[in-house]
Amino acid sequence: MIKRTKIVITLGPVTENPNMIESLIKNGVDVFRLNFSHGDHKTHENSIKMIRDASKKVKKEVAILQDISGPKVRIGEVEGVLKLKSGDSIKLVKKKDDNEKTTLALSYPNIIDMVNIDEHVFFADGTIQSIVTNKDENSLTLKILNEGELTSRKGVNFPKTELKISSITNKDIKDLEFGAKHKVDIVALSFVQSKSDVKEAKKILKQNGHKPFIVSKIEMGKAVENLKSILKASDGVMVARGDLGAEFGVTKLPRIQKKIIKKANSLNKPVIVATQMLTSMKENPFPTRAEVSDIANAIYDGTDAVMLSDETTVGNYPLEAVQVLVDTIKDVEKDYPYNKDFDPKDASEAISKSAVDLSKYLNKKALITFTSSGASAKSLSKFRPRSLIYANAHSLNVQRVMNLFWGVQPLFVLKNPHNPTSLLNDFIKKAHKAGFIQKDKDDEFVITMGSSTGKSGSTNLIRILRHDGIKEILS
């Protein structure tokens, strides 16, 4: 059984070696995430080379996702551990010029000007909560609302504050330039607040001659508020549950996650669910029942991909964690709610929906599509067919990106002959040689393609490929 939900894993100290990367690909990893909050460009360049080399060796082209840091707000240095109790008072200051332990500096000092009295400030992924009780031009006074411990460089969240800071820092610009130079397939933007943040990233990448697949990480209250416009400006989204949970509180997170997935599905934007999916497997070879249920629920809700972070960067059981994802995905997909009934938003989607309906009612083995941009494969994926989607691209970059799309199995990079018949014949011969099509079996397929090949958005044909036609081409 071939899994349809995709797996994204973060590369880190325990996995960044050739043998491990090869094993991860063989075990079912589709996308490798490089976290630019850690490591330097030399380290990431080496990782990119190892992934590309392993892909060639295993004969499966996987995608590389560059996750840029964004303006993560953090406190400064704390001497030892700051133990806090409910009712305690601490200060956030623009510049720390004393040794008072309860006075903390901020990585973005000007945020102090944007915060108002009675707004909340959360620390360390929301584990310590406070409220602003006083403010002057250089500081905020906070009342602690629960007991907790604070150490250096912990993250800070302002769930009710409109932060007027760019989601793209000077470091991010340099990282985007690096990603463009090394042709990363997917770029994840951190702390997106509006569609203008997405447009700014696209502008920088275009200036550097690169057009990757852009995924916006939804992790701020402002991003949830602007979800629809961010989705329309992006190629996909990530439900980044760490900061999102800190912004809203963990009890609200399941509802918000479902909302993001539902909206992304309806707009045909691939969605990744991330953070603490198998966090217990950092230390243990087996997951908890709650973790497996969490993964299953994300799949049932319609996520395109699930992602691992610490589990595969510093965890003791990275291969076992990936195997848990694979096993859970395959079991859920035994009774997955296939053939979703979305309204097509344009003629291309209407053709895709018709093809999916045909594959359902005629019980065809797979859908076959040919795509220049990946749009037609993504369009078929939107309707969640039970049939597999065999997708063929005209470029290696598009083939790799399609690893993120639910149900899509990227097969070949085919030269564009500007002739649908020649393109189909070329595919059948390659697919037969690779074992995807059998000459002596009665397998039949539904095909979508354009009457003029090689043009993005030109899909306008549906064909049924019958076994007698396959035999004729292969004879």
Order of alpha helices (4+ residues) and beta strands (2+ residues): beta-alpha-beta-alpha-beta-beta-beta-beta-alpha-beta-beta-beta-beta-beta-alpha-beta-alpha-beta-alpha-alpha-beta-alpha-alpha-beta-alpha-beta-alpha-alpha-alpha-beta-alpha-beta-alpha-beta-alpha-beta-beta-alpha
